[in-house]
Amino acid sequence: MDGFDDSPRLLMTYNPRRYQQYVEAAGYEKAMDLWAYSLNLRSVDGVVALPAKVNRVADRVRQRANIRLRQVNMKRFDDEVAAIKSIYNESWPTTGGSSR
């Protein structure tokens, strides 16, 4: 376990470094590697500009996989959270555990 010198990432667990010894002392061990990435974004007049390559790759992925992005509807917050949880849980490989 590492990455304690950086900020937490969306949907990634983040605990103090000392938690590793507690988890291992309880008899648990690593089931898989999880990676989180950061991307520095430039803001031009308040608009976030992604690097051109990121936009090209994202466009290709959206077209191939028929992915649609939309804003979260805060008036339907509970439904949105349920949808996000469903997508998140379905994206995990079978490891014998569950993220539910």
C-alpha positions as a printed NumPy array, in Angstrom:
array([[  0.   ,   0.   ,   0.   ],
       [  1.326,   3.346,  -0.96 ],
       [  0.251,   6.713,  -2.302],
       [ -0.105,   8.358,   1.084],
       [  1.911,  11.334,  -0.085],
       [ -0.796,  12.36 ,  -2.562],
       [ -4.454,  13.418,  -2.412],
       [ -7.303,  10.884,  -2.343],
       [ -8.896,   9.991,  -5.712],
       [-12.558,   9.682,  -6.573],
       [-14.   ,   6.248,  -5.676],
       [-10.667,   5.036,  -4.28 ],
       [-10.157,   4.106,  -0.66 ],
       [ -7.789,   6.349,   1.222],
       [ -6.697,   5.735,   4.792],
       [ -3.759,   6.721,   6.952],
       [ -0.56 ,   4.715,   6.376],
       [ -0.87 ,   2.986,   9.775],
       [ -4.04 ,   1.187,   8.612],
       [ -1.917,  -1.239,   6.571],
       [ -0.504,  -2.803,   9.744],
       [ -4.016,  -3.125,  11.223],
       [ -5.365,  -4.837,   8.112],
       [ -2.419,  -7.237,   7.837],
       [ -2.498,  -7.992,  11.595],
       [ -6.137,  -9.037,  11.156],
       [ -4.982, -11.654,   8.644],
       [ -6.024,  -9.924,   5.435],
       [ -3.838,  -9.7  ,   2.357],
       [ -3.932,  -7.916,  -0.976],
       [ -6.377,  -9.316,  -3.541],
       [ -5.452,  -7.058,  -6.473],
       [ -3.656,  -3.88 ,  -7.459],
       [ -5.684,  -0.688,  -7.815],
       [ -4.308,   2.258,  -9.728],
       [ -5.437,   5.876,  -9.638],
       [ -4.185,   8.59 , -11.948],
       [ -4.136,  12.336, -11.832],
       [ -4.193,  14.768, -14.703],
       [ -3.234,  18.403, -14.43 ],
       [ -5.859,  20.49 , -16.18 ],
       [ -5.335,  23.965, -17.521],
       [ -8.058,  26.503, -16.929],
       [ -8.512,  29.181, -19.577],
       [-11.055,  31.818, -18.628],
       [-12.65 ,  29.386, -16.203],
       [-12.98 ,  26.621, -18.828],
       [-11.007,  23.437, -18.239],
       [ -8.978,  22.449, -21.286],
       [ -7.882,  18.836, -21.647],
       [ -4.804,  17.92 , -23.68 ],
       [ -5.711,  17.226, -27.336],
       [ -4.631,  13.579, -27.106],
       [ -6.969,  12.971, -24.142],
       [ -9.871,  14.398, -26.158],
       [ -9.043,  12.235, -29.2  ],
       [ -8.803,   9.035, -27.152],
       [-11.966,   9.852, -25.197],
       [-13.899,  10.522, -28.412],
       [-12.78 ,   7.18 , -29.868],
       [-13.768,   5.288, -26.73 ],
       [-17.177,   7.015, -26.563],
       [-17.879,   6.111, -30.202],
       [-16.71 ,   2.491, -29.97 ],
       [-18.5  ,   1.736, -26.72 ],
       [-21.527,   3.971, -27.351],
       [-20.847,   5.843, -24.118],
       [-22.865,   8.921, -23.246],
       [-21.772,  11.473, -20.632],
       [-24.228,  13.689, -18.831],
       [-24.393,  15.88 , -15.788],
       [-25.715,  14.545, -12.507],
       [-29.334,  15.563, -11.865],
       [-29.265,  16.757,  -8.254],
       [-33.088,  16.777,  -8.132],
       [-32.88 ,  12.962,  -8.482],
       [-29.899,  12.542,  -6.17 ],
       [-30.847,   9.152,  -4.696],
       [-31.454,   7.693,  -8.17 ],
       [-28.141,   9.088,  -9.41 ],
       [-26.243,   7.587,  -6.467],
       [-27.908,   4.221,  -7.106],
       [-26.895,   4.364, -10.789],
       [-23.293,   5.259,  -9.938],
       [-23.112,   2.439,  -7.356],
       [-24.45 ,  -0.029,  -9.911],
       [-21.883,   0.978, -12.55 ],
       [-19.088,   0.927,  -9.981],
       [-19.997,  -2.511,  -8.606],
       [-20.443,  -4.041, -12.074],
       [-17.015,  -2.791, -13.138],
       [-15.114,  -4.878, -10.569],
       [-13.514,  -8.158, -11.597],
       [-14.445, -11.21 ,  -9.564],
       [-12.085, -11.294,  -6.588],
       [-14.18 , -13.228,  -4.133],
       [-15.198,  -9.98 ,  -2.48 ],
       [-17.686,  -7.251,  -3.116],
       [-17.518,  -3.482,  -3.169],
       [-21.172,  -3.222,  -2.062]])
